[in-house]
Amino acid sequence: MKKGFLIMFAGFALYALVFVGIQQFYTANPETMTWREREIFNRKYIGRLKIGTHRDEVLRLLGPPDISEARTSLRGDVLILFYRTHHVKSDGMTTRDETTPLLFVNDELFAWGDSAYEAEFNN
C-alpha cells in the first residue's frame, strides 16, 4: 500500500514537473501554425496589447505581419501591420478584410482595429 502510494506520488510529481517545464520554456511560433491556429493566436495576443507597446515587442509576440503598409496622417508617418484574425473566404490568400490593423507612430502602438484605421485615414 505504502509503495503504491509512493509510486503514484512520484508519477504525479513527474507529470507536474513536465507540465511546468513545458509552460515555462515552450514558445509558440506563429510561422509554423495553420491559418486557423494563427487566427486564434493573433486574436489572443492582440487582445493583450497595450497602447505604447514597441513595434519590436509586437513582432516578437506575433511574428511577421500578413500585410504591412506605411501612410501619412495628421500624426505623421504611420506604420500599419495587419495580422490575420478572422476567416472570410477560402481562397488560399489573406486579404485585408481578414486582418486586424495595428497602427504605430515612432515605433509605438497607438491604436488597433478597423475603426481606428478608418478614423485615422478617412477624415
Secondary structure, DSSP 4 states (H G I P E B T S, - for coil): -HHHHHHHHHHHHHHHHHHHHHHHH----GGGS-HHHHHHHHHHHHTT--TT-BHHHHHHHH-S-SEEEEEEETTEEEEEEEEE-S----SSS--GGGEEEEEEETTEEEEESHHHHHHHH--
